Amino acid sequence: MPATKETVEAQNFITQFRCLISPEVAITFVSSPSTRPYASLALSITNCSFKMRVSLLCLLRLHPAATAIMASSSSKEPSVKKPVLYGYAKSSCSWRVRAAFAAKNADFECRYFNPYEATAEEKAQFALLNPLGQVPILMIDGHYLSQSVPILEYIEETVPGPRLLPKEPGQRAQVREIVELINSGIQPFQNPSVAQRHSDDPNKQKEWQVYWIEKGLTALEAVLTKTHGKCSVGDEITLADLCLVPQLFASRRFGANMTKFPLCVKIFDDLLELEPFRKTHPNNQADTPDESAPI
Ligand SMILES: N[C@@H](CCC(=O)N[C@@H](CS)C(=O)NCC(=O)O)C(=O)O
């Protein structure tokens, strides 16, 4: 078809999105559906499941040339794809998700995205998937999910394997209490993007991070005295452990005084011996940076 302003724009847009789309997904321009006054070009998106196609189209519709984009139908059977996790090795929230899949013995694929290293253009593309621009994002069952805790809940509800939330409601609430304590009481404050808004001075940033980490771990230490067994709550791995392990690893890296939190450290050390945490450890990933990397 002749190149119009819309087709060129849409083609560029798709090229940009290649880093987020599975390489096997074929996207081609097929015709100009002149019978449809509202659309000036058509795309065929194949080699991916119907749900994935819908997600892709939702994504493409965000583009200014959106009214010019539509999909041709494909007779292909929906294909079952591995979930894809966008994140980076040392992101504690990404580790939560890696460990959830590993605890379920489920296969998934990691794709590297680090907001701290991304170019402005990459950030702008990524913001279409998560307007906060943060990782992790999980592409699963045709959805793009952001926010690690709902992602963990989704995995628990849909992926077969050992359960990660206890049956008993009281224990389940304890698990969620620990998850929330870490997820909203500690992790956001240690985020370098937050510390950098607090001060330009790296020493003051570190002071800020350590203050909030130690405040949160003081609370966690107290909660764990009431809930722990071999794990954070009882003796089985739960969502609480999926949050605790990455948090303890990050706390040490950010310079907290870990000797103040012996119970947290004991549970952390014991959990690190287990396969789901060993396999998904940040020092053991395809994109593991060298030790001196700050983030
Ligand atoms: N509540 C979010 C927090 C996500 C988050 O803070 N991710 C960090 C990496 S662990 C990030 O992407 N930071 C970059 C930024 O804040 O710009 C979640 O649980 O997914």
PDBQT file of the ligand as one rigid body, heavy atoms in Angstrom, charges set to zero:
ROOT
HETATM    1  N1  LIG A 301       4.188  -0.576  44.128  1.00  0.00    +0.000 N 
HETATM    2  C1  LIG A 301       4.998  -0.954  43.014  1.00  0.00    +0.000 C 
HETATM    3  C2  LIG A 301       6.393  -0.386  43.188  1.00  0.00    +0.000 C 
HETATM    4  C3  LIG A 301       7.247  -0.624  41.975  1.00  0.00    +0.000 C 
HETATM    5  C4  LIG A 301       8.605   0.030  42.103  1.00  0.00    +0.000 C 
HETATM    6  O1  LIG A 301       8.841   0.907  42.931  1.00  0.00    +0.000 OA
HETATM    7  N2  LIG A 301       9.508  -0.439  41.255  1.00  0.00    +0.000 N 
HETATM    8  C5  LIG A 301      10.850   0.120  41.239  1.00  0.00    +0.000 C 
HETATM    9  C6  LIG A 301      11.874  -0.998  41.100  1.00  0.00    +0.000 C 
HETATM   10  S1  LIG A 301      11.739  -2.118  42.470  1.00  0.00    +0.000 SA
HETATM   11  C7  LIG A 301      10.958   1.040  40.060  1.00  0.00    +0.000 C 
HETATM   12  O2  LIG A 301      10.556   0.701  38.967  1.00  0.00    +0.000 OA
HETATM   13  N3  LIG A 301      11.497   2.247  40.294  1.00  0.00    +0.000 N 
HETATM   14  C8  LIG A 301      11.681   3.222  39.248  1.00  0.00    +0.000 C 
HETATM   15  C9  LIG A 301      10.954   4.510  39.536  1.00  0.00    +0.000 C 
HETATM   16  O3  LIG A 301      10.330   4.666  40.582  1.00  0.00    +0.000 OA
HETATM   17  O4  LIG A 301      11.040   5.391  38.692  1.00  0.00    +0.000 OA
HETATM   18  C10 LIG A 301       5.008  -2.476  42.864  1.00  0.00    +0.000 C 
HETATM   19  O5  LIG A 301       4.842  -3.150  43.867  1.00  0.00    +0.000 OA
HETATM   20  O6  LIG A 301       5.147  -2.977  41.743  1.00  0.00    +0.000 OA
ENDROOT
TORSDOF 0
